[in-house]
Amino acid sequence: MALAPARLPFAPQPISTELLSSWLLRVAAANFVELSELLQGLQCRYGHVLTSAPMDYDLPAADVQALSQFCRIAPKRIRALDLRLRVPHLNPALLLRFPDHFLMCPRCSVSRVRYAFCPLCIASQPVIHVHWEWSLACLIRCGLHRIPLLECCPDCGEPDPLTFSALDLPASRLCRSCGSDLAASTVCLDRIQDKGNIQAVGDAYRAALFGIAPDPSLLRKATDRAFRMFVEDMLEILTCNLTPSSGSKNDATFSRQDILQIIAYLVLNAAPSSDRSIRRRRYARGLVLWATLLKMIPDYEGKAMELASRRWPVSLRQRFASALRYRIQRRWPHTPYRGTKHFCTRFKYSEVAAVYDLSAGKRFSAPKFTI
């Protein structure tokens, strides 16, 4: 590393929609080194920089200046890749992350955010790169092609499958682990149906990240902050309770797509309507949707959820409160949540899958996602 140049001989231009780590992976490929070697050379020349994790969020000014000199790129173009500036209302705790066992990875996985990817985007990209939206845990569909994002290579399960090519070489759309064509991956693209305009919920969250309130036809009088809080609170709660850390091979596991579909159903159920019969049907359906989840949630987490619900949109808070009263009445004097004596008893995933129209456990093997 003592031979690292003060300025790299090759430095591709950043793409406006990509992650900082995606650009650095392309810079490393252009110079025929691994990302870990690139970062060692950077630190050899410019000191203790680019050491925070993830590197894609809240980039210090000293790091921007060092990268600017090392890669011969204007500081403002590098700063524009920072997720903190790009998405003003983003909760960094909900960025996808690689598991800790990737610690010695030459692509510095533990220092980067993880990504899903859209195979149709990969097919059309002149230069393969990671779109910033692909790193957000609460977004599971491509904003352009409206299809589910893939969590990993469908053939081998590699969680970091994209190949970044050197300059002047054609873009490689093959998985870097098994060589399968990622652009041709059509596994499960139609699994999450757009029933009840589920896509609208994802679009509303994407807009809320930029301070735009949901359309009144989706949630009446809901602020962008209240909507974000609901989606993010429910994602964390359901992730803890529907994705166990261990289990037998026969255990069904709910994916991130499943969990976000559950959240979307809850949101759509609370949508306003001028038709009284529709409102009654939605109310009855809401009791079933929420009661199914409440019986899976431990009592201590249920109490925390009650406190968190105070910052949710009014219509969703009312749906939750109604279901909670319903469970209390049916189970009195027992807890409306999952009782302590049943804490180690496995509940039936098939019950949740049936109520929310999921296909739990019937998909290609994918890594357990981490946020």
N, C-alpha and C positions, 0 to 999 in steps of 0.2 A: 504493500500500500504506500510505501514511501515514494514509489514511482507514479503515483496518481497525478494526472495533469491538473493544473489550476483551472483549465477549461477543457471540457470534453470535446473530442474531435467531431462527434456526431450527437446531435440533440434534436429530435423531432419536435415539431410545434405541438403545444397542448391543444386538445379538442375541447371546445367550450362546454360540452355536456358531460365530460368524463370526470372520473375521480382523480385526485392527485396521485394516488398509488397506481392507478392504471397508466397514467402518463409516465411515471417513474419506471414502471415495468417495461414500457415501450422504449424509454431512454436506455435502460440496461440492455435490452435486446439489440438496439441499434449499435451499441458498443461491444457486443458479444461477451457480456458478463452477466452474472446473476445479480438480482437486486441487492442481495446482502453484500456483494463485492462493491457494487456501485455506492452503497451507503457508507461502507468502510472508507472508500476513497474520498467521499465527500467530507467525512469527519476528519480524515487525515489532513486535508487541506484547510478546512474551515472550522475545526474544533467541534465541540459538543452540540451538534445540531441534529434535528429530525430524529429525536429519541423518544418523543411522546407517543402514546398509543391511545387511539388510532392516529396515524399520521394524517388522515384525511379530514380531521376536525380540529379547528382552532389552531391553525398554524402560526407559530410565533414569528414576529417580524425578522428576527435574526435568521431563522430558517429560510424565510422567503428570500432574503438578500443573498444567502449562501447559494441557494439553488439558482438564483438569477445569474450569479457570476459563473457558477460551475457549468450551467447548461446554456448560457448566453441567451436567456429569455427574459423579457421585460418583467419586473416584479408584479405589475398589475395583472398580467396574464396568469401568473402562478397564484396570486392571491384569489383570483376569480374561481379557482378550483376548490377553495376551502368550503366545506359543507356548512360551517357556521355562518359564513356570509351568504352563501348561496340560498340556504333555507332558514330564514330568520326565526321560525318557531319550532325548529326541530329539537326533539328531545334526544340527546346523544346516547342515552341509555338504551334506546331502541334501534340502534344501528346493529346490523348483523355482524357477528364476530366469528372467527375461526376458533375451534377448540384449542385448549392449552397444549395438547400433545403435538401441535404443529410448531413447537417452540424452536426447533433447529431447522426449520424449513428454509431453503436458500432463497425463497421468494418472500421471506419475512412476513409470513401469514399473520402472526400474532400482533404485528404492528400495523396491519391494514384492516379495513373493514371487509367483511365477506360480501359476496354478491350472488344473486340469482341472475338469470339471463333469459332474454327472449330469442328463440331460434330464428324468428323472422328478421329481427334487427341484425343478428349476426350475419344472416345471409345477405343483407343489403349494405353492410358497413364496408366502405373502401379500405378503412384501417380498423382492425379489430381493437375495440376498447370497451371499458366498463362504464355504462351510463350511471350517473349518480343515483338515479331513482332505484336502481337495482339493489342498493345497499340498505334500503329502509324496510324494517320488519313489517310495517303496516301496509305496504303496497305489494300486492301479489299478482297484479296484472300489468301488462305493458300498456302504457298510456297511449301509444300509437296504434298498435295492432290489436289491442283489446283481448289478448289471450293470456292464459296463466304463464307466469315466469317459471322456468325450471330451476330447481334448487341445486342440481349437480348434473354430471354427465349421465344420461339415462342408461347407458350401457355398462359403465364400470362404477358409477357412484362417486367419481372424483369431485370433491367440493370446490376445487379451483381449476377448472378445466380449460380455460381460454389460453390460446397460444398467441404470444405477442411476437410479431415478425420484425426482423431487422429492416433498416431502410432499403428501399429499392427492391425488396422482395415481395412477391404476391402475398396477400393476406391468407393466413392459414386458418381454416374453420374447423380443424380437427382437434379432438380432445388431446391434450398434451400427455395424458396417461395411457389411453388405449387406442388412440388414432381414429375413433369413430367420428363421423361428420355431425358436428353439433348443429349446423344450420339445417340439417335434414331431420332433426329430432322432432318427432310429432307425438311422442308418448304423452298421453294425458292432456293434450292441448284443449280438448273439448270436455274434460271431466267436470270442470266447474261451470255449470250452465248459467246463463244470464237470466235466470228466473227472477221475476220481481225486480228487475233492473238492479241486480247486485253490483254491476259495474258502476252505477251512479254513486254508491257508497264509497268506493275507492276513489272516484273522481272528487267527491266532496272532501275526503281527507286530504287528498293531494292539494286541493285549493286552500284548505284550512291551514296548511303549512305556511302559506303566504298571507295569512290573515283574512281570508275570504270566508264568510259565513255560509253554511249549507243553504241550498235553495229551500224556500219555505214549503215547497211541495214535498220535500223529503222530511224535514223537521221544522216545524213552525217555531219561530222566535228562538232559534238556537244560535248561540254565538260560535265563532270559529274555535275559541278556546274551550268552551264546554264540550263541543263535539270531539275535539282532539283528546280531551281528558277521558271521555268515555271509551273511545277506541283504544287508547293506550293503556288505560286501567284494565280493561277487559282482556286485552292481549296478554298482559303480564299475569293476571289471575288465571286465565285458562291455560296458559303455557305451563304454569306450575302444576296444574291439576289434571291436565289431559295429555301431557307428554312425560310419562314416568322415566326416570333415569335408568331403570333396569327392568327386566321382565323376561318371560320366556319367549321363545320364538313364535309362539302362537298369539302373543299379545298384540292386539291392534294398536297402532300408534297414530295419533292425529297429527297431521302435518300443519305447517304454518298456513297453507291454503285452507285447510279444514277450519282452523280456528278463526281465520278472518271471515270465512263464510258464515260461521256461527254468529259473529258480531254483526255482519251485514243483515242476517235474518232478523236480529233483534232491532236494528235500526229501521228496517223496512216495515216491521210490524207496528212501529210507533208512528208511521207516516200519517198525516191528517187526511180526513175524507169528509165530504159533505153528506155522504150516504150513511144513514143511521145503521142500516143492516151491515154494511161493511165495517163500520166502527165496532159493532157488537161482535162480529166474527173475529176481528183482529184482537179484541180484548180477550176473548176466550182462547184464541190461539196463543196470545202472549203469556197467559197463565201457564200453558203447557211448555212453551219455550223456556221461560225463566225457571219454572219448577224443576225441569229436567236438569238444569245446571246447578241449582241450589242444593240438590241432594248429592252432588258430586264434590261440593266445596266444604272443607273443614270449618268447624264453628269459628275458630279464631280468625280465619281469612274472611268468613262471612261478616263478622263484626267490622273488620277493616273495610270491606266493600260497602257496608252501610255508610261509613264515614265518607268514603270516596264518592259515593253517589250524590252527595250534596253539591258537587261541582259539575254534574252531568246536565244535559238539556232536560228541561222540565218533563217533556213527554216520556223520555226514557227513565227518568227518576220515578215517575208515576207508575210505569209498567213494572219496574223492579219492586216498588213498594206494594203494589197489588199482589204480585206473586208471593212476596214475603208474608203478607197477611194470610194469604191462601194456605201456605205451607204451615204457618203457625197454628191456624185453626184446625188443620187436618192432623197435626202431630202433637198437639198440646197433651201433656206438659213437656214433651221432648223437644230438642232443638230442631228448628226448621232446616238446619244444615246437616252435613254429614257428621254423625255422632262420633265421639271419641272412641267408643268401643268398636266402631266399625272402621276406624281409621286405616287398619291394615287389611281390611277386606276389599278385594278388587271389585269395583263396580263394572257394569256391563257397558263396554264401549258401543256395542251394537245399539243400545237404547238411544244414546246421543246421536249416533249416525242415522238412525231411522227418523228421529224427530226433525233433524236438520238436513235430511236428504244428502248425507255424505256417503263416501265409499271408503271408510276407514280400513286401513290395512290391506287394501287391494290395489297397490300401486308399486312401481319400481322402488327398490331400496334407496333411501335418501338419508343423509346424515341428520341427526337431531340438530335442529337449528339453535343457535345461541344468540342471546341479545344481552 
